[in-house]
Amino acid sequence: MKVVLVTPEIPFNTGAIGRTCVAMDMELILIKPYGFSLDEKSVRRAGTDYWKHVHLSEYDNWQDFLTVRQPAHDALYFFEEHGAQSVFEPVYQPDCFLVFGCESAGLPAQILRGSEDRVFNLPMRNPLVRSLNLANVATAVVYQAMRTQLVG
């Protein structure tokens, strides 16, 4: 499994997700542009001394990622607060891509177009909360996806 962050904006979230990827032995894929420099102290601080162990791949844009990696449609799992399905529904493929958008806008419509059946949400019980922190959502999704591999 791999985590894909499309145009991440907050270095702390990227660092924290990188740390989760190290813990779970997963690749972190970043799609440019970023709202920060990977050299920023805050990325390294959030990833603590684990950042140097992140299996990191970078792509200039979404199309570059698709061209190089050529993921199968069924291997892409997109996560949005408006996803029609819960993250708890699928049994995740072992070699899948868990795709998250930027903190302020989520995933661009052109990326989701034609993949509506692949968009999932992390349920929230209280409607007062509009969204959750990206690093928290990614970590919850990673562990749910890994859980389905252990029991599925």
OpenMM code with the backbone's topology and positions (N, CA, C; nanometers):
from openmm import Vec3, app, unit

residues = "MET LYS VAL VAL LEU VAL THR PRO GLU ILE PRO PHE ASN THR GLY ALA ILE GLY ARG THR CYS VAL ALA MET ASP MET GLU LEU ILE LEU ILE LYS PRO TYR GLY PHE SER LEU ASP GLU LYS SER VAL ARG ARG ALA GLY THR ASP TYR TRP LYS HIS VAL HIS LEU SER GLU TYR ASP ASN TRP GLN ASP PHE LEU THR VAL ARG GLN PRO ALA HIS ASP ALA LEU TYR PHE PHE GLU GLU HIS GLY ALA GLN SER VAL PHE GLU PRO VAL TYR GLN PRO ASP CYS PHE LEU VAL PHE GLY CYS GLU SER ALA GLY LEU PRO ALA GLN ILE LEU ARG GLY SER GLU ASP ARG VAL PHE ASN LEU PRO MET ARG ASN PRO LEU VAL ARG SER LEU ASN LEU ALA ASN VAL ALA THR ALA VAL VAL TYR GLN ALA MET ARG THR GLN LEU VAL GLY".split()
positions = [
    Vec3(0.0831, -0.1183, 0.0000),
    Vec3(0.0000, 0.0000, 0.0000),
    Vec3(0.0878, 0.1251, 0.0000),
    Vec3(0.0327, 0.2285, -0.0607),
    Vec3(0.1051, 0.3548, -0.0704),
    Vec3(0.0108, 0.4690, -0.0350),
    Vec3(0.0642, 0.5745, 0.0252),
    Vec3(-0.0122, 0.6942, 0.0558),
    Vec3(0.0277, 0.8006, -0.0455),
    Vec3(-0.0736, 0.8641, -0.1053),
    Vec3(-0.0507, 0.9695, -0.2038),
    Vec3(-0.1119, 1.0989, -0.1499),
    Vec3(-0.0311, 1.2043, -0.1423),
    Vec3(-0.0792, 1.3369, -0.1030),
    Vec3(-0.0716, 1.4277, -0.2250),
    Vec3(-0.1870, 1.4766, -0.2670),
    Vec3(-0.1947, 1.5647, -0.3841),
    Vec3(-0.1912, 1.7091, -0.3363),
    Vec3(-0.0886, 1.7799, -0.3758),
    Vec3(-0.0633, 1.9213, -0.3432),
    Vec3(-0.0818, 1.9530, -0.1942),
    Vec3(-0.0083, 1.8842, -0.1081),
    Vec3(-0.0210, 1.9130, 0.0356),
    Vec3(0.0230, 2.0562, 0.0664),
    Vec3(-0.0425, 2.1152, 0.1670),
    Vec3(-0.0171, 2.2555, 0.1989),
    Vec3(0.0499, 2.2772, 0.3336),
    Vec3(0.0323, 2.1867, 0.4262),
    Vec3(0.0787, 2.2076, 0.5628),
    Vec3(0.1934, 2.1108, 0.5934),
    Vec3(0.3113, 2.1631, 0.6181),
    Vec3(0.4276, 2.0750, 0.6378),
    Vec3(0.4123, 1.9801, 0.7558),
    Vec3(0.3483, 2.0239, 0.8618),
    Vec3(0.3325, 1.9360, 0.9771),
    Vec3(0.2524, 1.8107, 0.9405),
    Vec3(0.1463, 1.8270, 0.8613),
    Vec3(0.0667, 1.7109, 0.8204),
    Vec3(0.1494, 1.6142, 0.7365),
    Vec3(0.2259, 1.6673, 0.6430),
    Vec3(0.3083, 1.5818, 0.5581),
    Vec3(0.4118, 1.5070, 0.6412),
    Vec3(0.4729, 1.5755, 0.7368),
    Vec3(0.5700, 1.5105, 0.8244),
    Vec3(0.5066, 1.4007, 0.9086),
    Vec3(0.3889, 1.4287, 0.9631),
    Vec3(0.3198, 1.3291, 1.0459),
    Vec3(0.2772, 1.2086, 0.9627),
    Vec3(0.2304, 1.2319, 0.8407),
    Vec3(0.1915, 1.1215, 0.7525),
    Vec3(0.3150, 1.0420, 0.7118),
    Vec3(0.4256, 1.1105, 0.6885),
    Vec3(0.5511, 1.0404, 0.6590),
    Vec3(0.5909, 0.9478, 0.7725),
    Vec3(0.5730, 0.9936, 0.8932),
    Vec3(0.6048, 0.9111, 1.0106),
    Vec3(0.5157, 0.7874, 1.0152),
    Vec3(0.3871, 0.8045, 0.9867),
    Vec3(0.2960, 0.6890, 0.9799),
    Vec3(0.3403, 0.5928, 0.8712),
    Vec3(0.3827, 0.6455, 0.7574),
    Vec3(0.4295, 0.5592, 0.6483),
    Vec3(0.5518, 0.4784, 0.6907),
    Vec3(0.6424, 0.5397, 0.7626),
    Vec3(0.7593, 0.4653, 0.8119),
    Vec3(0.7130, 0.3553, 0.9062),
    Vec3(0.6211, 0.3881, 0.9973),
    Vec3(0.5723, 0.2900, 1.0946),
    Vec3(0.5080, 0.1702, 1.0262),
    Vec3(0.4402, 0.1941, 0.9153),
    Vec3(0.3677, 0.0875, 0.8457),
    Vec3(0.4428, 0.0342, 0.7237),
    Vec3(0.5669, 0.0810, 0.7046),
    Vec3(0.6503, 0.0378, 0.5923),
    Vec3(0.5811, 0.0623, 0.4580),
    Vec3(0.5304, 0.1845, 0.4420),
    Vec3(0.4585, 0.2232, 0.3210),
    Vec3(0.5313, 0.3377, 0.2509),
    Vec3(0.5185, 0.3412, 0.1204),
    Vec3(0.5726, 0.4508, 0.0413),
    Vec3(0.4834, 0.5735, 0.0562),
    Vec3(0.5454, 0.6916, 0.0636),
    Vec3(0.4738, 0.8190, 0.0615),
    Vec3(0.4996, 0.8838, -0.0739),
    Vec3(0.3920, 0.9117, -0.1464),
    Vec3(0.4008, 0.9739, -0.2780),
    Vec3(0.3452, 1.1157, -0.2662),
    Vec3(0.4243, 1.2134, -0.3062),
    Vec3(0.3822, 1.3534, -0.3019),
    Vec3(0.3673, 1.4063, -0.4440),
    Vec3(0.2525, 1.4727, -0.4675),
    Vec3(0.2236, 1.5324, -0.5975),
    Vec3(0.2364, 1.6840, -0.5841),
    Vec3(0.3224, 1.7440, -0.6634),
    Vec3(0.3462, 1.8892, -0.6599),
    Vec3(0.2298, 1.9635, -0.7236),
    Vec3(0.2160, 2.0929, -0.6926),
    Vec3(0.3020, 2.1755, -0.6088),
    Vec3(0.2680, 2.1600, -0.4609),
    Vec3(0.3656, 2.1913, -0.3766),
    Vec3(0.3479, 2.1876, -0.2317),
    Vec3(0.3303, 2.3310, -0.1807),
    Vec3(0.2714, 2.3422, -0.0647),
    Vec3(0.2581, 2.4719, -0.0013),
    Vec3(0.3741, 2.5018, 0.0911),
    Vec3(0.4842, 2.4322, 0.0746),
    Vec3(0.6009, 2.4440, 0.1618),
    Vec3(0.7186, 2.3789, 0.0916),
    Vec3(0.8345, 2.3892, 0.1513),
    Vec3(0.9540, 2.3210, 0.1019),
    Vec3(0.9774, 2.1963, 0.1857),
    Vec3(1.0165, 2.0889, 0.1230),
    Vec3(1.0475, 1.9668, 0.1988),
    Vec3(1.1686, 1.9862, 0.2890),
    Vec3(1.2421, 2.0946, 0.2686),
    Vec3(1.3559, 2.1245, 0.3544),
    Vec3(1.3148, 2.1931, 0.4841),
    Vec3(1.1886, 2.2354, 0.4928),
    Vec3(1.1438, 2.3090, 0.6105),
    Vec3(1.1590, 2.2260, 0.7375),
    Vec3(1.1990, 2.2937, 0.8419),
    Vec3(1.2160, 2.2282, 0.9712),
    Vec3(1.0867, 2.1651, 1.0191),
    Vec3(0.9728, 2.2265, 0.9883),
    Vec3(0.8458, 2.1751, 1.0384),
    Vec3(0.8116, 2.0382, 0.9801),
    Vec3(0.8521, 2.0094, 0.8564),
    Vec3(0.8301, 1.8765, 0.7988),
    Vec3(0.9142, 1.7754, 0.8754),
    Vec3(1.0385, 1.8081, 0.8947),
    Vec3(1.1269, 1.7165, 0.9669),
    Vec3(1.0862, 1.7038, 1.1132),
    Vec3(1.0413, 1.8131, 1.1734),
    Vec3(1.0011, 1.8102, 1.3135),
    Vec3(0.8811, 1.7171, 1.3324),
    Vec3(0.7814, 1.7269, 1.2435),
    Vec3(0.6628, 1.6421, 1.2549),
    Vec3(0.6977, 1.4955, 1.2320),
    Vec3(0.7925, 1.4715, 1.1443),
    Vec3(0.8362, 1.3349, 1.1182),
    Vec3(0.9437, 1.2898, 1.2149),
    Vec3(0.9822, 1.3800, 1.3051),
    Vec3(1.0925, 1.3621, 1.4007),
    Vec3(1.2133, 1.3039, 1.3289),
    Vec3(1.2831, 1.2170, 1.3950),
    Vec3(1.4034, 1.1624, 1.3320),
    Vec3(1.3709, 1.0494, 1.2340),
    Vec3(1.2423, 1.0287, 1.2060),
    Vec3(1.2010, 0.9244, 1.1121),
    Vec3(1.1988, 0.9723, 0.9681),
    Vec3(1.1971, 1.1049, 0.9462),
    Vec3(1.1820, 1.1577, 0.8104),
    Vec3(1.2872, 1.1016, 0.7158),
    Vec3(1.4072, 1.0807, 0.7641),
    Vec3(1.5138, 1.0271, 0.6782),
    Vec3(1.4851, 0.8843, 0.6331),
    Vec3(1.3892, 0.8177, 0.6976),
    Vec3(1.3544, 0.6795, 0.6622),
    Vec3(1.2306, 0.6696, 0.5735),
    Vec3(1.1688, 0.7840, 0.5409),
    Vec3(1.0486, 0.7832, 0.4573),
    Vec3(1.0868, 0.7379, 0.3168),
    Vec3(1.0135, 0.6372, 0.2659),
    Vec3(1.0303, 0.5949, 0.1264),
    Vec3(0.9476, 0.6925, 0.0433),
    Vec3(1.0114, 0.7977, -0.0053),
    Vec3(0.9446, 0.9109, -0.0677),
    Vec3(0.9611, 0.9106, -0.2191),
    Vec3(0.8489, 0.9319, -0.2880),
    Vec3(0.8495, 0.9534, -0.4322),
    Vec3(0.7761, 1.0837, -0.4597),
    Vec3(0.8236, 1.1598, -0.5575),
    Vec3(0.7625, 1.2879, -0.5912),
    Vec3(0.7294, 1.2916, -0.7403),
    Vec3(0.6168, 1.3581, -0.7710),
    Vec3(0.5748, 1.3757, -0.9093),
    Vec3(0.5356, 1.5211, -0.9298),
    Vec3(0.5597, 1.5713, -1.0512),
    Vec3(0.5333, 1.7120, -1.0806),
    Vec3(0.3847, 1.7456, -1.0832),
    Vec3(0.3003, 1.6480, -1.1169),
    Vec3(0.1551, 1.6691, -1.1209),
    Vec3(0.0856, 1.5333, -1.1265),
    Vec3(-0.0460, 1.5347, -1.1204),
    Vec3(-0.1246, 1.4108, -1.1180),
    Vec3(-0.1032, 1.3298, -1.2461),
    Vec3(-0.1004, 1.3961, -1.3602),
    Vec3(-0.0825, 1.3243, -1.4865),
    Vec3(0.0543, 1.2561, -1.4916),
    Vec3(0.1561, 1.3226, -1.4418),
    Vec3(0.2900, 1.2633, -1.4349),
    Vec3(0.2861, 1.1353, -1.3497),
    Vec3(0.2192, 1.1415, -1.2368),
    Vec3(0.2031, 1.0239, -1.1505),
    Vec3(0.1337, 0.9104, -1.2258),
    Vec3(0.0221, 0.9411, -1.2942),
    Vec3(-0.0513, 0.8376, -1.3673),
    Vec3(0.0325, 0.7768, -1.4790),
    Vec3(0.1064, 0.8610, -1.5494),
    Vec3(0.1891, 0.8128, -1.6605),
    Vec3(0.2994, 0.7199, -1.6115),
    Vec3(0.3662, 0.7591, -1.5059),
    Vec3(0.4798, 0.6802, -1.4556),
    Vec3(0.4334, 0.5549, -1.3811),
    Vec3(0.3381, 0.5685, -1.2920),
    Vec3(0.2967, 0.4572, -1.2062),
    Vec3(0.1916, 0.3665, -1.2678),
    Vec3(0.1105, 0.4211, -1.3581),
    Vec3(0.0053, 0.3466, -1.4268),
    Vec3(-0.0800, 0.2617, -1.3310),
    Vec3(-0.1400, 0.3253, -1.2309),
    Vec3(-0.2217, 0.2483, -1.1368),
    Vec3(-0.3515, 0.1996, -1.2011),
    Vec3(-0.3926, 0.0783, -1.1685),
    Vec3(-0.5219, 0.0282, -1.2139),
    Vec3(-0.6317, 0.1087, -1.1457),
    Vec3(-0.7433, 0.1242, -1.2142),
    Vec3(-0.8569, 0.1993, -1.1581),
    Vec3(-0.8958, 0.1454, -1.0208),
    Vec3(-0.9026, 0.0140, -1.0073),
    Vec3(-0.9435, -0.0489, -0.8814),
    Vec3(-0.8383, -0.0406, -0.7723),
    Vec3(-0.7186, 0.0058, -0.8044),
    Vec3(-0.6129, 0.0191, -0.7039),
    Vec3(-0.6100, 0.1584, -0.6421),
    Vec3(-0.6941, 0.2487, -0.6946),
    Vec3(-0.7001, 0.3858, -0.6439),
    Vec3(-0.8174, 0.4004, -0.5479),
    Vec3(-0.7885, 0.4510, -0.4295),
    Vec3(-0.8905, 0.4794, -0.3289),
    Vec3(-0.8752, 0.6270, -0.2929),
    Vec3(-0.9779, 0.7054, -0.3235),
    Vec3(-0.9748, 0.8488, -0.2983),
    Vec3(-1.0529, 0.8785, -0.1700),
    Vec3(-1.0046, 0.9746, -0.0918),
    Vec3(-1.0689, 1.0066, 0.0356),
    Vec3(-1.1088, 1.1531, 0.0386),
    Vec3(-1.2393, 1.1722, 0.0558),
    Vec3(-1.3003, 1.3053, 0.0584),
    Vec3(-1.4122, 1.3037, 0.1600),
    Vec3(-1.4381, 1.4166, 0.2226),
    Vec3(-1.5459, 1.4227, 0.3209),
    Vec3(-1.6817, 1.3965, 0.2571),
    Vec3(-1.6952, 1.4171, 0.1260),
    Vec3(-1.8231, 1.3955, 0.0573),
    Vec3(-1.8292, 1.2598, -0.0130),
    Vec3(-1.7352, 1.1715, 0.0142),
    Vec3(-1.7368, 1.0394, -0.0482),
    Vec3(-1.8655, 0.9649, -0.0178),
    Vec3(-1.9173, 0.8933, -0.1166),
    Vec3(-2.0447, 0.8241, -0.1017),
    Vec3(-2.0329, 0.6960, -0.0177),
    Vec3(-1.9124, 0.6445, -0.0039),
    Vec3(-1.8920, 0.5208, 0.0697),
    Vec3(-1.7996, 0.5452, 0.1893),
    Vec3(-1.8151, 0.4647, 0.2909),
    Vec3(-1.7320, 0.4744, 0.4098),
    Vec3(-1.5984, 0.4025, 0.3882),
    Vec3(-1.4967, 0.4490, 0.4563),
    Vec3(-1.3653, 0.3834, 0.4506),
    Vec3(-1.3723, 0.2408, 0.5057),
    Vec3(-1.4791, 0.2097, 0.5772),
    Vec3(-1.4924, 0.0778, 0.6374),
    Vec3(-1.5507, -0.0257, 0.5416),
    Vec3(-1.5968, 0.0148, 0.4237),
    Vec3(-1.6619, -0.0768, 0.3298),
    Vec3(-1.5665, -0.1641, 0.2478),
    Vec3(-1.4638, -0.1095, 0.1858),
    Vec3(-1.3837, -0.1952, 0.0967),
    Vec3(-1.2844, -0.2847, 0.1711),
    Vec3(-1.2471, -0.3915, 0.1021),
    Vec3(-1.1282, -0.4677, 0.1401),
    Vec3(-1.0204, -0.4128, 0.0464),
    Vec3(-0.9223, -0.3474, 0.1017),
    Vec3(-0.8217, -0.2766, 0.0235),
    Vec3(-0.7234, -0.3739, -0.0408),
    Vec3(-0.6897, -0.3467, -0.1656),
    Vec3(-0.5910, -0.4292, -0.2360),
    Vec3(-0.4531, -0.4102, -0.1726),
    Vec3(-0.3734, -0.5146, -0.1686),
    Vec3(-0.2408, -0.5032, -0.1049),
    Vec3(-0.1494, -0.3997, -0.1696),
    Vec3(-0.1644, -0.3753, -0.2987),
    Vec3(-0.0761, -0.2823, -0.3687),
    Vec3(-0.1512, -0.1560, -0.4105),
    Vec3(-0.2406, -0.1079, -0.3244),
    Vec3(-0.3257, 0.0049, -0.3611),
    Vec3(-0.2612, 0.1397, -0.3300),
    Vec3(-0.3264, 0.2445, -0.3797),
    Vec3(-0.2855, 0.3827, -0.3579),
    Vec3(-0.3969, 0.4510, -0.2792),
    Vec3(-0.3657, 0.4996, -0.1601),
    Vec3(-0.4598, 0.5712, -0.0748),
    Vec3(-0.4367, 0.7196, -0.1010),
    Vec3(-0.5308, 0.7867, -0.1688),
    Vec3(-0.5082, 0.9203, -0.2237),
    Vec3(-0.5857, 1.0259, -0.1444),
    Vec3(-0.5129, 1.1288, -0.0996),
    Vec3(-0.5692, 1.2382, -0.0211),
    Vec3(-0.5366, 1.3706, -0.0882),
    Vec3(-0.6288, 1.4658, -0.0791),
    Vec3(-0.6085, 1.5973, -0.1365),
    Vec3(-0.5494, 1.6947, -0.0365),
    Vec3(-0.5377, 1.8188, -0.0804),
    Vec3(-0.4796, 1.9216, 0.0064),
    Vec3(-0.5769, 1.9608, 0.1167),
    Vec3(-0.5224, 2.0214, 0.2193),
    Vec3(-0.5983, 2.0544, 0.3386),
    Vec3(-0.7126, 2.1525, 0.3138),
    Vec3(-0.6940, 2.2512, 0.2279),
    Vec3(-0.7963, 2.3551, 0.2115),
    Vec3(-0.9047, 2.3206, 0.1103),
    Vec3(-0.8724, 2.2378, 0.0113),
    Vec3(-0.9684, 2.2154, -0.0973),
    Vec3(-0.9952, 2.0692, -0.1286),
    Vec3(-0.9231, 1.9776, -0.0684),
    Vec3(-0.9423, 1.8367, -0.1012),
    Vec3(-0.8851, 1.8026, -0.2375),
    Vec3(-0.9431, 1.7024, -0.2995),
    Vec3(-0.8968, 1.6581, -0.4310),
    Vec3(-0.9671, 1.7358, -0.5415),
    Vec3(-0.8936, 1.7760, -0.6446),
    Vec3(-0.9551, 1.8473, -0.7566),
    Vec3(-1.0592, 1.7605, -0.8287),
    Vec3(-1.1653, 1.8235, -0.8775),
    Vec3(-1.2737, 1.7528, -0.9471),
    Vec3(-1.2225, 1.6730, -1.0660),
    Vec3(-1.1219, 1.7258, -1.1372),
    Vec3(-1.0727, 1.6542, -1.2557),
    Vec3(-1.0048, 1.5224, -1.2187),
    Vec3(-0.9498, 1.5126, -1.0996),
    Vec3(-0.8900, 1.3863, -1.0554),
    Vec3(-0.9991, 1.2853, -1.0218),
    Vec3(-1.1068, 1.3323, -0.9624),
    Vec3(-1.2155, 1.2430, -0.9210),
    Vec3(-1.3086, 1.2046, -1.0352),
    Vec3(-1.3122, 1.2842, -1.1409),
    Vec3(-1.4030, 1.2591, -1.2530),
    Vec3(-1.3812, 1.1182, -1.3092),
    Vec3(-1.4891, 1.0424, -1.3155),
    Vec3(-1.4822, 0.9062, -1.3671),
    Vec3(-1.4458, 0.8034, -1.2619),
    Vec3(-1.4184, 0.8500, -1.1406),
    Vec3(-1.3809, 0.7585, -1.0321),
    Vec3(-1.4730, 0.7742, -0.9114),
    Vec3(-1.5949, 0.8189, -0.9349),
    Vec3(-1.6875, 0.8442, -0.8250),
    Vec3(-1.7090, 0.7194, -0.7389),
    Vec3(-1.6995, 0.6021, -0.8002),
    Vec3(-1.7169, 0.4762, -0.7269),
    Vec3(-1.5976, 0.4445, -0.6372),
    Vec3(-1.4940, 0.5247, -0.6457),
    Vec3(-1.3705, 0.5000, -0.5697),
    Vec3(-1.3473, 0.6067, -0.4627),
    Vec3(-1.4503, 0.6873, -0.4313),
    Vec3(-1.4351, 0.7965, -0.3348),
    Vec3(-1.4994, 0.7558, -0.2015),
    Vec3(-1.4190, 0.7638, -0.0959),
    Vec3(-1.4606, 0.7173, 0.0360),
    Vec3(-1.4496, 0.8300, 0.1383),
    Vec3(-1.5285, 0.8185, 0.2445),
    Vec3(-1.5234, 0.9178, 0.3512),
    Vec3(-1.4950, 0.8505, 0.4844),
    Vec3(-1.4425, 0.9265, 0.5763),
    Vec3(-1.4255, 0.8814, 0.7137),
    Vec3(-1.5442, 0.9390, 0.7903),
    Vec3(-1.6365, 0.8534, 0.8354),
    Vec3(-1.7597, 0.9041, 0.8979),
    Vec3(-1.7327, 0.9891, 1.0216),
    Vec3(-1.8165, 1.0912, 1.0358),
    Vec3(-1.8150, 1.1766, 1.1545),
    Vec3(-1.9575, 1.1805, 1.2075),
    Vec3(-1.9747, 1.1565, 1.3334),
    Vec3(-2.1082, 1.1470, 1.3914),
    Vec3(-2.1703, 1.2830, 1.4216),
    Vec3(-2.0887, 1.3829, 1.4491),
    Vec3(-2.1407, 1.5132, 1.4880),
    Vec3(-2.1314, 1.6102, 1.3701),
    Vec3(-2.2438, 1.6634, 1.3221),
    Vec3(-2.2416, 1.7537, 1.2063),
    Vec3(-2.1755, 1.8887, 1.2341),
    Vec3(-2.1419, 1.9158, 1.3584),
    Vec3(-2.0726, 2.0408, 1.3894),
    Vec3(-1.9301, 2.0420, 1.3348),
    Vec3(-1.8745, 1.9249, 1.3116),
    Vec3(-1.7371, 1.9149, 1.2612),
    Vec3(-1.7421, 1.9050, 1.1087),
    Vec3(-1.6833, 2.0042, 1.0419),
    Vec3(-1.6819, 2.0067, 0.8950),
    Vec3(-1.5820, 1.9079, 0.8378),
    Vec3(-1.4659, 1.8984, 0.9028),
    Vec3(-1.3612, 1.8103, 0.8510),
    Vec3(-1.2639, 1.7789, 0.9633),
    Vec3(-1.1803, 1.6803, 0.9382),
    Vec3(-1.0770, 1.6407, 1.0330),
    Vec3(-0.9396, 1.6773, 0.9773),
    Vec3(-0.8414, 1.6810, 1.0633),
    Vec3(-0.7038, 1.7071, 1.0232),
    Vec3(-0.6573, 1.5982, 0.9259),
    Vec3(-0.5902, 1.6392, 0.8197),
    Vec3(-0.5456, 1.5464, 0.7155),
    Vec3(-0.4586, 1.4343, 0.7720),
    Vec3(-0.3667, 1.4668, 0.8604),
    Vec3(-0.2792, 1.3631, 0.9158),
    Vec3(-0.3597, 1.2612, 0.9959),
    Vec3(-0.4621, 1.3067, 1.0679),
    Vec3(-0.5467, 1.2146, 1.1443),
    Vec3(-0.6265, 1.1237, 1.0518),
    Vec3(-0.6830, 1.1812, 0.9470),
    Vec3(-0.7613, 1.1021, 0.8517),
    Vec3(-0.6721, 0.9989, 0.7826),
    Vec3(-0.5576, 1.0434, 0.7351),
    Vec3(-0.4674, 0.9507, 0.6655),
    Vec3(-0.4265, 0.8355, 0.7565),
    Vec3(-0.3950, 0.8652, 0.8806),
    Vec3(-0.3554, 0.7596, 0.9734),
    Vec3(-0.4703, 0.6629, 0.9980),
    Vec3(-0.5911, 0.7152, 1.0183),
    Vec3(-0.7073, 0.6280, 1.0390),
    Vec3(-0.7303, 0.5383, 0.9175),
    Vec3(-0.7199, 0.5949, 0.7983),
    Vec3(-0.7405, 0.5185, 0.6757),
    Vec3(-0.6323, 0.4116, 0.6595),
    Vec3(-0.5081, 0.4481, 0.6832),
    Vec3(-0.3981, 0.3525, 0.6705),
    Vec3(-0.4220, 0.2317, 0.7613),
    Vec3(-0.4578, 0.2562, 0.8836),
    Vec3(-0.4786, 0.1448, 0.9762),
    Vec3(-0.6013, 0.0622, 0.9402),
    Vec3(-0.7074, 0.1262, 0.8907),
    Vec3(-0.8249, 0.0508, 0.8456),
    Vec3(-0.7883, -0.0339, 0.7243),
    Vec3(-0.7156, 0.0233, 0.6296),
    Vec3(-0.6754, -0.0512, 0.5099),
    Vec3(-0.5869, -0.1695, 0.5484),
    Vec3(-0.4944, -0.1481, 0.6385),
    Vec3(-0.4080, -0.2583, 0.6828),
    Vec3(-0.4887, -0.3646, 0.7580),
    Vec3(-0.5881, -0.3219, 0.8354),
    Vec3(-0.6718, -0.4155, 0.9102),
    Vec3(-0.7444, -0.5098, 0.8139),
    Vec3(-0.7931, -0.4572, 0.7019),
    Vec3(-0.8649, -0.5433, 0.6078),
    Vec3(-0.7710, -0.6466, 0.5473),
    Vec3(-0.6432, -0.6150, 0.5385),
    Vec3(-0.5466, -0.7120, 0.4868),
    Vec3(-0.5218, -0.8235, 0.5886),
    Vec3(-0.5298, -0.7897, 0.7152),
    Vec3(-0.5042, -0.8886, 0.8201),
    Vec3(-0.6226, -0.9819, 0.8407),
    Vec3(-0.7448, -0.9299, 0.8219),
    Vec3(-0.8633, -1.0113, 0.8456),
    Vec3(-0.9374, -1.0483, 0.7176),
    Vec3(-0.9053, -0.9789, 0.6059),
    Vec3(-0.9789, -1.0000, 0.4804),
    Vec3(-0.9301, -1.1150, 0.4008),
] * unit.nanometer
topology = app.Topology()
chain = topology.addChain("A")
for resn in residues:
    res = topology.addResidue(resn, chain)
    for name in ("N", "CA", "C"):
        topology.addAtom(name, app.Element.getBySymbol(name[0]), res)
